[in-house]
Amino acid sequence: MTSTQPPPLIRPAEFARLLGISTATLARMSASGRAPMPIRVSTRRLGYRRDEVDAFLTRTTASTA
């Protein structure tokens, strides 16, 4: 029997810190489609899939290099 692990999540504050922006700016970027959409973990918590964050960071750094 195999169990599937949910994808690791990163908190919005950590994602914003990696980008050097505020969490409010990250929320606006997500809402406008310029950043990955968060997943609702509970009624008060959001998280971003780590694989989507990594891909976004790779695309962002590649386009600015």
HUQUIVEN-V718452 format. One record per pair of residues at least 4 apart in sequence whose ideal C-beta (glycine too) atoms are under 6 Angstrom apart, sorted by the first residue. I is the first residue (numbers start at 1). J is the second residue. D is the distance in whole Angstrom. If there is no record, write none. Layout:
I_J_D, I_J_D
This chain:
7_49_5, 8_50_4, 9_47_3, 10_14_5, 10_15_5, 10_48_5, 10_50_5, 10_53_5, 12_23_5, 12_26_6, 12_46_6, 13_23_6, 15_48_5, 15_53_6, 16_21_5, 16_23_5, 16_26_4, 21_25_4, 21_26_6, 29_34_4, 29_35_4, 30_35_5, 30_37_5, 36_48_6, 36_52_4, 36_56_6, 38_46_4, 38_48_5, 39_47_5, 40_46_6, 41_45_4, 41_47_5, 48_53_5
